Amino acid sequence: RTPAGNFKCFKISSDKITYGGISKNKTKIFEWYAINVGLVRMEEYHPNGKLISYKILESLAEDFLLP
């Protein structure tokens, strides 16, 4: 569910690894994709489970889903 509507999605999870000098950080990313729409939601989590950032589809153009 998003402000743009409800979509049937497939969910992909991945690890994001970043290097800063001698430190290495690993976060978990979850992405939801809808066919013929694309990315509708993304969440990134710290290793302790805390939400770091997210993206969510707010709206679609009125003519976006026309055949």
N, C-alpha and C positions, 0 to 999 in steps of 0.2 A: 504494500500500500504506500502510495506517495500522494502529495498534494495534486499531482497531475492525473491521478487515477489509480486503479488497481490493475496489476499486470501479472500474467503467468510468467514466471522467471526461472532461469537456472542460476544456481549460486556457485561461484568459484571462490576458493580460499587459497591464499598464497602467503609466503613469508617475504617480508621486505627487509633486506640487510643493508645498512648504511655504515660507512667507515668515516670516522672523524679523528684523524691523527692516529693515535694508538688504540683508540676505543672502537668497539664494534657494537652496533645496536641492531636488534632484531624485533620487528613488529609483525603483527598478523593483520592481513587485509582480507576482507570479505566483499565481494562484488556480486550484484544481482543484475542480470541481463535479460531483457525481453526481446523476443524475435520481432523484427521490423521496427524496433525502437532503439535498442542499444542499452547502454548503461543507465539504470534507473536509480541505483543506490550503491554507495560504497562506504564502508566503515573500516577504520584503522585502529588497532588496539595495541597498547603497551603490553609487554610480557606479563605484567601483573593483572591484566584484564581490564584496565581502565581505558575507556574510549578516548582516543587522541584527536581524531578528526573524522568528518563524514561529508558526503555529498549526497544530495537527494534531488530527484527530478521534480521541479516545481510546476512546470507547465509545458504543453505542446502547442505548436501553431495549430489554428483551427483546421487547416487543410492538410495537416501532416499525415493523417491516416486515410486519406482518399485513395481509391484504387487507381 
